Amino acid sequence: MSSLPLHTVGLLALALISTMGGCQTVPTDALPPNQRAVLTEINTTVNQQGRPCPVDSCLEDWPDAAALEQLDYWDCKAYAVAKADRLIRQSGYDPARLDYILVEGPPLHITHAALVVDGRWVLDSGLRCRDVCPLADFAAGLQVTGRLPVTELPYLRQALRVTRRAE
């Protein structure tokens, strides 16, 4: 029976480890506690701002973060914009990590908007998600009808203004 030289065994072990992924961290579905604390704080604080819309929808358009203080009432779009702005300006979140999501279906009367962080965690102003919750839980039983990266909202606003002028 022949034995392999020691350096060959080492190279084989290294090749095996590299093809198997080595020592990788196993992904988890849990939100890290420090990130949960930041998201929960911002969600709770923003949900206490503004005057909630007394009807299903008060704003025709998505507001600009700079104009939030001048609004008489905030609907779900205003709350989502305020949360994105707060995460970016106060907590240093990269805007590329944030999306606006639209959902509809019973029991909702109209399309509802919320903020999604890292494609997985929802910050909401409604009853579906009082705290930070997983996107799958938030959207359960509803249809996701739209998703917009936060960085694209200014372009959407501009397109809507141009479209309205052309009508």
C-alpha positions as CSV (number, residue, x, y, z in Angstrom):
1,M,0.0,0.0,0.0
2,S,1.5,3.3,-1.0
3,S,1.1,6.5,0.9
4,L,0.8,10.0,-0.5
5,P,3.5,12.5,0.3
6,L,2.5,15.0,3.1
7,H,2.4,18.0,0.8
8,T,0.0,16.2,-1.5
9,V,-2.4,15.4,1.3
10,G,-2.3,19.1,2.3
11,L,-3.0,20.2,-1.2
12,L,-5.9,17.8,-1.5
13,A,-7.3,19.0,1.8
14,L,-7.1,22.6,0.7
15,A,-8.8,21.8,-2.6
16,L,-11.5,19.9,-0.8
17,I,-12.1,22.8,1.6
18,S,-12.2,25.4,-1.1
19,T,-14.7,23.4,-3.2
20,M,-16.9,22.8,-0.2
21,G,-17.0,26.4,0.8
22,G,-14.7,26.2,3.8
23,C,-15.7,27.8,7.0
24,Q,-18.7,29.8,5.9
25,T,-21.3,31.3,8.2
26,V,-24.6,29.6,7.9
27,P,-27.2,32.2,6.8
28,T,-29.9,32.9,9.3
29,D,-33.4,34.3,9.0
30,A,-33.0,36.2,12.2
31,L,-32.5,39.9,12.2
32,P,-29.4,40.8,14.2
33,P,-30.4,42.4,17.6
34,N,-28.6,45.7,17.0
35,Q,-30.1,46.1,13.5
36,R,-33.6,45.1,14.9
37,A,-33.2,47.8,17.6
38,V,-32.4,50.5,15.0
39,L,-35.2,49.5,12.7
40,T,-37.8,49.2,15.5
41,E,-36.8,52.6,17.0
42,I,-37.2,54.3,13.6
43,N,-40.4,52.5,12.8
44,T,-41.9,53.4,16.2
45,T,-40.7,57.0,16.2
46,V,-41.9,57.7,12.6
47,N,-45.3,56.0,13.2
48,Q,-45.8,58.7,16.0
49,Q,-45.0,61.6,13.6
50,G,-47.4,63.4,11.3
51,R,-51.2,63.3,11.6
52,P,-52.5,59.9,10.4
53,C,-54.8,60.1,7.4
54,P,-58.5,59.9,8.6
55,V,-59.5,58.1,5.3
56,D,-57.8,55.3,3.3
57,S,-55.6,57.7,1.3
58,C,-54.8,61.4,1.7
59,L,-52.0,61.9,-0.8
60,E,-52.2,61.4,-4.5
61,D,-48.5,61.3,-5.0
62,W,-45.4,60.1,-3.1
63,P,-44.2,63.0,-1.0
64,D,-40.7,64.3,-0.9
65,A,-39.0,63.9,2.5
66,A,-38.4,67.7,2.7
67,A,-42.1,68.3,2.3
68,L,-43.3,66.0,5.0
69,E,-43.6,68.6,7.7
70,Q,-45.9,70.7,5.6
71,L,-48.4,67.9,5.0
72,D,-51.8,68.1,6.8
73,Y,-52.0,64.3,7.0
74,W,-49.7,61.4,6.4
75,D,-50.8,58.2,4.6
76,C,-48.8,55.0,4.2
77,K,-46.6,56.6,1.4
78,A,-45.6,59.5,3.7
79,Y,-44.7,57.1,6.5
80,A,-42.6,54.9,4.2
81,V,-40.8,58.0,2.8
82,A,-40.1,59.3,6.3
83,K,-38.7,55.9,7.5
84,A,-36.4,55.7,4.5
85,D,-35.2,59.3,5.0
86,R,-34.5,58.6,8.7
87,L,-32.6,55.4,8.0
88,I,-30.4,57.1,5.5
89,R,-29.8,60.4,7.3
90,Q,-29.7,59.2,10.9
91,S,-28.5,55.7,10.8
92,G,-26.3,55.8,7.7
93,Y,-28.1,53.1,5.7
94,D,-27.2,52.8,2.1
95,P,-30.2,53.8,0.0
96,A,-29.6,50.8,-2.2
97,R,-30.7,48.6,0.8
98,L,-34.2,50.2,0.8
99,D,-37.3,49.6,-1.3
100,Y,-40.9,50.8,-1.2
101,I,-43.3,47.9,-1.6
102,L,-47.0,48.0,-2.6
103,V,-49.5,45.3,-1.6
104,E,-53.2,44.9,-2.1
105,G,-55.9,42.4,-1.4
106,P,-58.4,41.7,1.3
107,P,-58.7,43.0,4.0
108,L,-57.1,46.1,2.6
109,H,-59.5,48.6,0.8
110,I,-56.7,50.2,-1.3
111,T,-53.1,49.5,-2.2
112,H,-50.9,49.9,0.8
113,A,-47.2,51.0,0.8
114,A,-44.4,50.1,3.3
115,L,-40.6,50.2,3.4
116,V,-38.5,47.1,3.0
117,V,-34.9,46.8,4.2
118,D,-32.5,44.4,2.7
119,G,-35.3,42.9,0.7
120,R,-36.5,41.1,3.8
121,W,-37.6,43.3,6.7
122,V,-40.7,45.5,6.6
123,L,-41.3,48.7,8.4
124,D,-45.0,49.5,8.3
125,S,-47.4,52.1,9.6
126,G,-50.4,49.7,9.6
127,L,-51.7,46.8,11.6
128,R,-50.1,44.1,9.5
129,C,-46.7,44.7,11.0
130,R,-46.6,46.7,14.2
131,D,-42.9,46.0,14.7
132,V,-40.3,45.1,12.2
133,C,-41.4,41.9,10.5
134,P,-40.3,39.6,7.7
135,L,-41.6,40.4,4.2
136,A,-43.2,37.0,3.9
137,D,-45.3,37.6,7.0
138,F,-46.2,41.1,6.0
139,A,-47.3,40.1,2.5
140,A,-49.0,36.8,3.5
141,G,-52.4,36.6,1.8
142,L,-51.8,39.7,-0.2
143,Q,-50.5,40.4,-3.7
144,V,-47.3,42.4,-4.1
145,T,-48.2,44.8,-6.8
146,G,-45.1,47.0,-6.9
147,R,-41.6,47.4,-5.7
148,L,-39.5,50.5,-6.1
149,P,-35.9,51.1,-5.0
150,V,-35.8,54.2,-2.8
151,T,-33.2,55.7,-5.1
152,E,-35.7,55.6,-8.0
153,L,-38.5,57.6,-6.3
154,P,-37.2,61.0,-7.5
155,Y,-37.3,59.7,-11.1
156,L,-40.8,58.3,-10.6
157,R,-42.0,61.7,-9.3
158,Q,-40.6,63.5,-12.3
159,A,-42.2,61.1,-14.7
160,L,-45.6,61.5,-13.0
161,R,-45.3,65.3,-13.3
162,V,-44.4,65.1,-17.0
163,T,-47.2,62.7,-17.7
164,R,-49.8,64.9,-15.9
165,R,-48.7,67.9,-17.8
166,A,-49.1,66.0,-21.1
167,E,-52.7,65.1,-20.3
